[in-house]
Amino acid sequence: MQGHPAQPGFSDRSSPWSVVAAVLVGCWTVAVTAATQTGGWVTDQVLLGFGLDRVGWLWPVLGLTTVVLVGTPALLLAVLPRSAAVRATGKAWLIGALALGVLTLLRVVPPVHHEAYLAGLAGVALLSALAARWSARRLPGPDVDTAPAAAQWAGERTEQRDATGGAALNDDAAARAEAVAGPGSSADAAGSPNPVGRQRGSHRTGPVPLLAVAAGLALLLPWAWLGALGGLLETALALLAAAALGVLAATLLDATFWARFAVGRPPRPARLVLLGGLVAGVALLLLAAGTGQSGAQLPALLTLPPVGFALAALWAAAWRPSTDPAVAALVGRTATGWLVGLAALGPLAFTDPEEITLLLVGTRDIPFWVAVAAGAGLAVAVLVAIGYAVLLARPTARTPSRRSAAVAAVVLLVAFGVVDLGPGQPGLHGERLFVVLRAQADLSGLPAGAAGRAGRDARATEVYRRLVTTAEQSQADLLRGLRRLRLDPVSYYLVNAVEVDGGPAVRAWLARRPEVARVLVSQRLRPLPAPAGQSRGTAPRPTGPEWNIRQIGADRVWSQLGVTGTGIVVGSSDSGVDGAHPALRAGFRGGDDSWYDPWDDTRSPTDQGGHGTHTVGSAVGRDGIGVAPDAQWVGCVNLDRNLGSPAHYLDCLQFMLAPFPTGGDPLTDGRPERAPQVLTNSWGCPPIEGCDQRVLRPATAALDAAGIFVVAAAGNTGPWCASIDDPPAPYADVLTVGAVDAQRRVAEFSSRGPVPGASKPDVLAPGVGVVSAMPGGTYAALDGTSMATPQVAGVVALMWSANPSLVGDVARTRQILRDTATAATPTYRSDNPSDTCGAPSNVTGAGEVDAYAAVRAAQQ
């Protein structure tokens, strides 16, 4: 047998230094990409946790940084080494880095506009594929023709297989092997096409694409089980974006790329799978880093890179002797597009990037299940890569028949459907639209009415009547149109608004209607494959008044003034309430209009997260944890799994103005005379949940006009100034509460003013290490302005219980609370004058609430 010239791969004659350089650049690329992507997501989450806006330039800067740090050494690999495989490696990584940089720019689109992002991702990926194909002819590359190399690979594998079977490679097999390289092969280049090969099999691509489809469906199974789809348009755009990414990958990892690793004598399939798969995996890592909004790309970083090894095995199968010169390249491109597209579809379609958040970490919520799905996807990808390498890339391996591959693909497609419809979460769970109308009820000139509870009830009844009348009259035409379009409208009156299904097209149509003021996105959480689990506490059961109760003097109100909150009802809008808790069970008002759960339609007080149980306990709990232990409580669930939406926040506020029986209509069955006197609200609605600064303003104005006292948490976004910004905390008609510790120092996390048009916070209360109730009869010590807020609501309950004629006199009650507050020590971010927030009052408000002094003043 004659000797062969040196081959342009990682052969024995390749320079070891170029191989070492390629290995180092690959490790560097993985480290930089993983660090920038994880760091960018963590930065987004930290900003979200502090209530700050997303930094618009963050992802473009990170993308440019990655392009420079990864693209520079990749460019050197593409130009300098003599090894064709090393240069092909550098070229693939350079194009992948450039594609990542372009795709990352799309993250300037706010996550709430996910459809727009997916449409942009599809378009940019397709344009990047065209640019990559155009650049393939211009970037520096090896001077070795790939067609003979591919033909040699196919021919030598045929020779080895036939030799193993005891048969010699005949002339016809050699001719077919020479033809496998596709357009530009040695036969075609010489102007001698293979007429026999052209006549046979030119209309078929064989089993390899079907094997790629089967592998892709296997990678989708964990997402079908653990994830859930968004809306119809969102899902369609995710499919389009995944397909575009498959096209981009097929362009990047084309026949020219794989041919650099498909050489050697004797033929070594393991070389193609191992070396080619490693290089392809790094290239796919770069594409994965640009796939999805901030957070959605993280699972793709795990599941896409191992696909490179499976692709290598599929290309090895594609390069078996063929009868059509174009088949090999077509088969490889088709297989790559299908496999990468389906692998990318899982994170794109079955997760909502807004729910991959640190706000939900710590429970078995979306971040947990995304991590599980990503881990399962990684395991499946590794198993597929190993299985395909053994099945397709052995020298003596025979490619499965087309029928066998089709059966495998159909079986996995059926399995996908069974998993999705069975243990999965079938259906579409996209966001809805919150449509705010221009006409809002005129609540001026309300009759003063009698003093006390009777006067409050009369005012609440008139406010309810005016609100409902305005909503019914102004929404009639809009509702008829929405029902004709089957957009499932839900009408609201506390803010004159409608919630509907619909995507960008519906939003644009609504925004053009003359009666519509603006259209917001109302978030809807995707379902979980299993309940998130109930939060429990670990603190011992209190044996007397807790330190915070003593610090504000509530225990002195009980013992010296004999006031415990009797006759007053406190309403809680939160994650729920454990109605069976020993400290809360006796305080539930009962009846058919004291509990409402618009999220899950539970019929009795329950709480999975624990936050609402803790806050209600601080307001009215017994056993020494609550400020007004003999006041009653009613509850509503406006936070499901610690996330909300404008519509569900409004659901609960409407219920507090006019409670209605289970299954009743808020617009016709409301009972304003049953409204609680005081509301505690330890929540805020940030932009990521769909709220803007004005959306809940009519709601709090109506509650104030009805004589219902609204207490709201300032937020936990300190020590930054002007951090009281999420509704309803900035509104002048709510009492905004910050937090202090046991030394009466303002907690660093407590949000601060200034707030335009109002002085915020109003007062402070203990919010560090506050012990209160948790689900399951347990107790826990928690920090936050959420813990301080219900204590102030409890103080108002004591004041109104001590002097029933003060009930409904919201302005006078606020003034008493401010006048009787005690001094607190402000804290600042630094000694810089710009961090003092303008004045100490923007940090401390009027000071820490004094329950004893406030009740004494109320009695007078």
KEKOLRO-511643 format. One record per residue (C-alpha): residue in three letters; x, y, z. Coordinates in steps of 0.25 Angstrom, whole numbers, plus 5000, padded with zeros to 4 digits. Example, Ala and Ser with C-alpha at 12.3 -4.5 7.8 and 13.67 -1.06 7.14 Angstrom:
// residues 2
ALA504949825031 SER505549965029 
END
This chain:
// residues 860
MET500050005000 GLN500550144996 GLY500850245007 HIS499950365009 PRO500350505011 ALA500150575024 GLN498650605027 PRO498150745031 GLY497650695045 PHE498050675059 SER499050565053 ASP500350515058 ARG501050625049 SER500250745055 SER501050835063 PRO500850805078 TRP500850955081 SER499650985073 VAL498850875079 VAL499250925093 ALA498851065089 ALA497551015084 VAL497250945097 LEU497651065105 VAL496751155097 GLY495551065098 CYS495751065113 TRP495851215113 THR494551225105 VAL493751135114 ALA494251205126 VAL493951345120 THR492651315115 ALA492151245127 ALA492651355136 THR492051475128 GLN490651405126 THR490551365141 GLY491051495146 GLY490051575137 TRP488851495142 VAL489351515156 THR489451665154 ASP488051665148 GLN487551595161 VAL488251675171 LEU487751805164 LEU486351745164 GLY486551705179 PHE486851845182 GLY485751905174 LEU486551965164 ASP486351975149 ARG487151885140 VAL488351945134 GLY488151955120 TRP489551955115 LEU489951835124 TRP489751725114 PRO490251795102 VAL491551825110 LEU491651685114 GLY491451635100 LEU492551725095 THR493451685106 THR493251535102 VAL493451565087 VAL494851635091 LEU495251535101 VAL494851405093 GLY494951465079 THR496351515080 PRO497051375083 ALA496051305074 LEU496451395062 LEU497951365065 LEU497551215064 ALA496851235051 VAL498051305045 LEU499451265051 PRO499551105052 ARG499851015041 SER498850915045 ALA497650915037 ALA496850865049 VAL497350965059 ARG497051075049 ALA495651025047 THR495451025062 GLY495851165063 LYS494951205052 ALA493751135058 TRP493951195071 LEU494251335065 ILE492851335058 GLY492151275070 ALA492751395079 LEU492251495068 ALA490851425068 LEU490851435083 GLY491151585083 VAL490051615073 LEU489051525080 THR489351585094 LEU488951725089 LEU487451675089 ARG487451675104 VAL487251825104 VAL485751785101 PRO485051775115 PRO484751635119 VAL483251675120 HIS483251685105 HIS483651545103 GLU482951525089 ALA483751645084 TYR485051585089 LEU484751445082 ALA484351515069 GLY485651585069 LEU486451465073 ALA485951385061 GLY486251505052 VAL487651525057 ALA487951375057 LEU487551365042 LEU488351485038 SER489551435046 ALA489451305039 LEU489451385025 ALA490651465030 ALA491451345035 ARG491251275021 TRP491751395014 SER492951415023 ALA493251265022 ARG493851295008 ARG494651415013 LEU495251375027 PRO496551315027 GLY496551165026 PRO497351045022 ASP497851025008 VAL497450885008 ASP496150844999 THR495150775009 ALA494450694998 PRO495650594996 ALA495750585011 ALA494350545013 ALA494350455001 GLN495550385007 TRP494850375021 ALA493650305014 GLY494550215006 GLU495450175016 ARG494350145026 THR493650055015 GLU495049985013 GLN495249955027 ARG493749905029 ASP493849815017 ALA495249765022 THR494649735035 GLY493549655028 GLY494549585020 ALA494249655006 ALA495049744998 LEU494749884994 ASN494249874980 ASP494349974969 ASP492850014970 ALA492950044986 ALA494250124983 ALA493550204973 ARG492350234983 ALA493350274994 GLU494050374985 ALA492650434982 VAL492250454996 ALA492850594998 GLY491750664991 PRO491950784981 GLY493350814979 SER493850664981 SER495050614973 ALA494150544963 ASP493250674961 ALA494450764961 ALA495050684950 GLY493850694942 SER493550554943 PRO492150534950 ASN491750394955 PRO490550364947 VAL490250244954 GLY490250314968 ARG489350424962 GLN488350324958 ARG488250264972 GLY487750324985 SER487750464980 HIS486350494986 ARG486650435000 THR487450485012 GLY487450345019 PRO487250325034 VAL488250425040 PRO487250545040 LEU486250455047 LEU487250405057 ALA487550555060 VAL486050585062 ALA485950465071 ALA487150525079 GLY486550655080 LEU485150605085 ALA485950525095 LEU486550655100 LEU485150725100 LEU484550615110 PRO485050685123 TRP484450815119 ALA483150755115 TRP483050695128 LEU483550805137 GLY483350925129 ALA482050995123 LEU481751075111 GLY481451225110 GLY480451285101 LEU480151245087 LEU480851355080 GLU482051335090 THR482151185087 ALA482051205072 LEU483151315073 ALA484051215082 LEU483851105071 LEU484351205060 ALA485451255069 ALA485951115072 ALA485851075057 ALA486651205053 LEU487751165064 GLY487751025057 VAL488051085044 LEU489151175050 ALA489751045056 ALA489650975043 THR490351085036 LEU491451095046 LEU491750945048 ASP491650915033 ALA492350805025 THR493550895023 PHE493750895038 TRP493550745041 ALA494450705029 ARG495650765037 PHE495450655047 ALA495050545038 VAL496350505033 GLY497450405036 ARG497950265032 PRO497550175037 PRO496150245039 ARG495950275054 PRO494450305056 ALA494750335071 ARG495650455066 LEU494450515059 VAL493550495071 LEU494450535082 LEU495250655076 GLY494150705066 GLY493150685077 LEU493950765087 VAL494150885077 ALA492650875073 GLY492250875088 VAL493051005091 ALA492451065078 LEU491051025083 LEU491351085097 LEU491551215090 LEU490251205083 ALA489551165096 ALA490051285103 GLY489251375094 THR487951285094 GLY486851345103 GLN486651465112 SER487451475124 GLY487351345132 ALA486751265121 GLN488151245115 LEU488751175127 PRO488051045125 ALA488451045110 LEU489951065115 LEU489850925121 THR488950855111 LEU489450905097 PRO491050875098 PRO490950725099 VAL490050725087 GLY491350745079 PHE491850605081 ALA490450555076 LEU490650635064 ALA492050585061 ALA491450445062 LEU490350485052 TRP491350545042 ALA492150415043 ALA490850345039 ALA490650445028 TRP491950415022 ARG491750275019 PRO491850235004 SER490750304997 THR490150304983 ASP489950454982 PRO491050554984 ALA490150654990 VAL489550565000 ALA490650565011 ALA490650715013 LEU489050725012 VAL488950615022 GLY489950675032 ARG489350815031 THR487850765033 ALA488250675045 THR489050795051 GLY487850885049 TRP486850785055 LEU487650745067 VAL488150885071 GLY486750945069 LEU486050845077 ALA487150855088 ALA486951005089 LEU485451005089 GLY485350945103 PRO485951075110 LEU485251165100 ALA483851115100 PHE483651045114 THR484151155123 ASP483851295126 PRO485151375128 GLU484451465138 GLU484151345147 ILE485651295147 THR485951395159 LEU486651395172 LEU485251445178 LEU484751295176 VAL486051225181 GLY485951155194 THR484651085190 ARG484350975180 ASP483851075170 ILE484251115156 PRO485751125158 PHE485850995165 TRP485050925154 VAL485850995143 ALA487150945150 VAL486550805150 ALA486150805135 ALA487550865131 GLY488150745139 ALA487250645133 GLY487550705119 LEU489050695122 ALA488950555125 VAL488050525113 ALA489050595104 VAL490250515110 LEU489450385108 VAL489050425094 ALA490550465090 ILE491050335096 GLY489950245090 TYR490150315076 ALA491650305077 VAL491550155079 LEU490450135069 LEU490950215058 ALA492450245059 ARG493050115060 PRO493850065048 THR492949945047 ALA491650015050 ARG490550005041 THR489550125040 PRO488150085045 SER487150075034 ARG486250195030 ARG485050115036 SER485750085049 ALA486050235050 ALA484650275047 VAL484150185057 ALA485050235068 ALA484650385064 VAL483150345065 VAL483250275078 LEU483950395084 LEU482950495078 VAL481850405085 ALA482650405098 PHE482750555097 GLY481250565096 VAL480950465107 VAL481950535116 ASP481350675113 LEU479950635115 GLY480150535127 PRO481150585137 GLY481450715130 GLN480650845130 PRO479950845117 GLY479250965111 LEU479651115109 HIS480051195121 GLY480451335115 GLU480351475121 ARG479051555120 LEU478851705117 PHE478351805128 VAL477551915121 VAL477352045128 LEU476252125124 ARG476252285123 ALA474952295131 GLN475152285146 ALA474052305156 ASP473852445162 LEU473852425177 SER473852575181 GLY472652625189 LEU472452505197 PRO471452525209 ALA472152535222 GLY471152445229 ALA471152405243 ALA472352385252 GLY472952255254 ARG472652115248 ALA471352155243 GLY471852275236 ARG473052195230 ASP472052085225 ALA471152195218 ARG472352255211 ALA472852125207 THR471552085201 GLU471452215193 VAL472852195188 TYR472552055183 ARG471352105176 ARG472052215168 LEU473252125165 VAL472352015159 THR471452105152 THR472652175145 ALA473252035141 GLU471951985135 GLN471652105127 SER473052125121 GLN473351985119 ALA472151935112 ASP472651955097 LEU474051905100 LEU473551775107 ARG472551745095 GLY473751755086 LEU474651665094 ARG473651565096 ARG473451555081 LEU474851525080 ARG474851425091 LEU475951495099 ASP475351455113 PRO475151595119 VAL475051615134 SER474551755138 TYR475051835150 TYR474451955157 LEU475352005168 VAL476252045156 ASN475352055144 ALA476151945136 VAL475951815129 GLU476951695128 VAL476951615115 ASP477751515108 GLY478551555096 GLY479951585091 PRO480551705084 ALA479551715073 VAL478351725083 ARG479151815091 ALA479351915079 TRP477951905076 LEU477451935090 ALA478452055091 ARG477852115079 ARG476352115085 PRO475952255090 GLU475452205103 VAL476752135107 ALA477852215115 ARG478952105114 VAL479151965113 LEU480051885123 VAL480551745124 SER479851665135 GLN480751545139 ARG480251405140 LEU481151305147 ARG481351175139 PRO480951045147 LEU481950955155 PRO482050805153 ALA481850795168 PRO481450885179 ALA482550975184 GLY482450925198 GLN481951005211 SER482951095218 ARG483151065233 GLY483851135244 THR484851085254 ALA484751185265 PRO484251145279 ARG482751175283 PRO482751315290 THR482451315304 GLY482051465306 PRO482051595298 GLU483251595288 TRP484251705288 ASN483651785277 ILE482251785284 ARG482951835297 GLN483751935289 ILE482552005283 GLY481851995296 ALA480651905291 ASP480751825304 ARG480551945312 VAL479251975304 TRP478751845308 SER479051845323 GLN478951995326 LEU477852035316 GLY477051905315 VAL477051925300 THR477351795291 GLY476651825278 THR475251775280 GLY474251815270 ILE475251845259 VAL475551765246 VAL476851765239 GLY476951725225 SER478251655219 SER478651645205 ASP479851555204 SER480251415201 GLY479051355210 VAL478851325224 ASP478951185231 GLY477551195237 ALA477851075246 HIS479051135253 PRO478751145269 ALA479151285269 LEU478151325258 ARG477051225258 ALA476151305268 GLY476351435261 PHE475751395247 ARG474451475245 GLY473751355237 GLY472551355228 ASP472551345213 ASP473251475211 SER474551475219 TRP475451395210 TYR475751415195 ASP476851345187 PRO476851395172 TRP478051305169 ASP477651165173 ASP476251185177 THR476451125191 ARG475151125200 SER475851145214 PRO477051215219 THR478351155214 ASP479751195212 GLN480851125205 GLY481951235206 GLY481751275220 HIS481951425218 GLY480451455220 THR480351375232 HIS481551445238 THR480951585235 VAL479551555240 GLY480151495253 SER480951625255 ALA479651705254 VAL478651625262 GLY479251495266 ARG479151445280 ASP480251385289 GLY481051515290 ILE481351535275 GLY480251625271 VAL479951775274 ALA478451755274 PRO478151615279 ASP476651625280 ALA476451695266 GLN475851605255 TRP476451585242 VAL476051545227 GLY477051505216 CYS477251505202 VAL478351445193 ASN479051545184 LEU480451485184 ASP480551345178 ARG481951285180 ASN482451425184 LEU482051485170 GLY480851565167 SER480151645156 PRO479351775155 ALA478051695153 HIS478251615165 TYR478751725174 LEU477451795170 ASP476651665172 CYS476951675187 LEU476851825189 GLN475451815182 PHE475051705192 MET475551795204 LEU474651905199 ALA473351815197 PRO473551675201 PHE472651575193 PRO472251425196 THR473051315190 GLY472751305175 GLY472151445175 ASP472251555165 PRO473151675171 LEU472251775163 THR470951725167 ASP471051645180 GLY472051735188 ARG471651765202 PRO472351905206 GLU471751895220 ARG472651775223 ALA473951845219 PRO475051835229 GLN475451965235 VAL476951945234 LEU477751885223 THR479251835224 ASN479951825211 SER481451765212 TRP481651765197 GLY481951855185 CYS481751845170 PRO482951865162 PRO483051885147 ILE483551745145 GLU482151695150 GLY481451795140 CYS481151915149 ASP481552065146 GLN481552175156 ARG480052215154 VAL479352085152 LEU478852065166 ARG478652215170 PRO477152215167 ALA477052095176 THR477652155189 ALA476952285186 ALA475652205186 LEU475952135199 ASP476352265206 ALA475052325202 ALA474352205207 GLY474952235221 ILE475852105220 PHE477252125227 VAL478252065217 VAL479652035223 ALA480751995213 ALA482251955214 ALA483252045209 GLY484051935203 ASN485451875205 THR486251945195 GLY487052035205 PRO488052095208 TRP487852165194 CYS487152295194 ALA485852305186 SER485652155187 ILE484152165192 ASP483652145178 ASP482752025176 PRO481252045177 PRO480552065187 ALA481652115196 PRO481952255189 TYR480452295190 ALA480052405199 ASP478752345203 VAL479452215209 LEU480252215222 THR481652165218 VAL482452095228 GLY483952075229 ALA484751985239 VAL485651995251 ASP486451905260 ALA486451875275 GLN487352005276 ARG486352085269 ARG487352105257 VAL486752105243 ALA487051975237 GLU487951985225 PHE487051905216 SER485852005219 SER485452085207 ARG485552235208 GLY485052365201 PRO484952465196 VAL483652435188 PRO483152545179 GLY481852605185 ALA481952535198 SER482752515211 LYS483152375212 PRO483352285220 ASP482252335229 VAL482652255242 LEU483552135246 ALA483352005254 PRO484251895258 GLY484651805246 VAL485851735249 GLY485751595256 VAL484251605258 VAL483651475263 SER482251435258 ALA481451325253 MET481751225241 PRO480951115235 GLY480750985242 GLY480751045256 THR482151095255 TYR482851225258 ALA484051295251 ALA484851425253 LEU484851505240 ASP485451635235 GLY484751745226 THR483851865225 SER482851755223 MET482951715237 ALA482851865242 THR481551895234 PRO480551805241 GLN481051855254 VAL480551995250 ALA479251935245 GLY479151875259 VAL479352005266 VAL478252065257 ALA477351955261 LEU477651985276 MET477352135274 TRP476052115267 SER475652005277 ALA475952105288 ASN475152215281 PRO474052165272 SER473752305267 LEU475052315261 VAL474752195251 GLY474752245237 ASP475552375241 VAL476752345233 ALA477352475233 ARG477252505248 THR477852365251 ARG479052385242 GLN479352515249 ILE479252445263 LEU480252345258 ARG481252445253 ASP481052535265 THR481252425276 ALA482452355269 THR483752355276 ALA485152385270 ALA485952285263 THR487352285258 PRO487552305243 THR488552225236 TYR489152255222 ARG489952185211 SER491152265213 ASP491652405218 ASN491552465204 PRO490452575205 SER489752515193 ASP489452395201 THR488752465213 CYS487452465204 GLY487252615206 ALA486752615220 PRO486652515232 SER485152515231 ASN485352445217 VAL485952335225 THR485252325238 GLY483952395235 ALA483252445248 GLY484052335256 GLU483652205262 VAL482152185265 ASP481752185279 ALA480552105282 TYR480352145296 ALA480452295293 ALA479552275280 VAL478452205287 ARG478452315299 ALA478352425288 ALA477252345281 GLN476452335294 GLN476552485296 
END
